[in-house]
């Protein structure tokens, strides 16, 4: 799989690799940052098929409410929760992260802007 090219999946992987330690983002924020605001599910599909040799912090990608919706990809949401908590992110008992505290907006990152521009 091409992780350096301009395919949507490759660009998703590159954005996910940029998520700072101790921060989270959402499927929709990644889609918007890549210029495809209605493609949040496609971001999820891309993350569900990450090749095993890529070491991407996909545990930092949540749904729009801050819910650990990708938790089952890791085996159980508790695994995703533990990874986030190891980074200092507080996760409630309902598997929710306060986006007001921990959110990273990829749309505000100049490197992500370059990914969007490179595609067009």
PyMOL commands that set and color helices and strands:
alter all, ss='L'
color gray80, all
select helices_A, chain A and resi 8-18+27-33+40-48+58-60+71-74+77-86+99-102+106-108+110-119
alter helices_A, ss='H'
color red, helices_A
select strands_A, chain A and resi 25-26+61-62
alter strands_A, ss='S'
color yellow, strands_A
deselect
rebuild
show_as cartoon
